[in-house]
Every structure is written in C-alpha cells, then in structure tokens.
Amino acid sequence: MKFYKVVREAHDRKTFFDSYPGELLTERERRIKFPTLSDKCFDVVEVSKKATYWFFGCRFPVAD
C-alpha cells in the first residue's frame, strides 16, 4: 500500500497537527491533516498494511 513517510518533524499551522519522523500516513490522512506542509517533508513508500503497527495514535512500519 502507498504511504507517505514523515522525514522530519513538522507542525501544520492550519490544522494544528504535528508530524513525527518515521510516521506513515495514507494519502487521505496526509491531505486532511497536513495540507500546508511541503512534499519535502514526506517520502512515498510501499509498505504492506500487515507490516505496520500503531503506537500512541501514529502508524509506523515494523522494523525487520
């Protein structure tokens, strides 16, 4: 599945959401939570849904 991986910590001034390094976002989550952040803050990655976990409301990839 296509995810946007957060490269560096940032704060969206419009929605007041914070991003955390390594967090995975779907395309919809990225568009809704971080509309004003630049594409430089994210890397596009392919990760299986089953290879992710949630930690305090953030999705992360499972480390091998």
Buried (B, 14 or more C-beta within 10 A) or exposed (E): EEBBBBEEEBEBEEEEBBBBEEBBBBEEBBEEBBEEBEEEBBEEEEBEEEEBEEEEEBBBBEEE
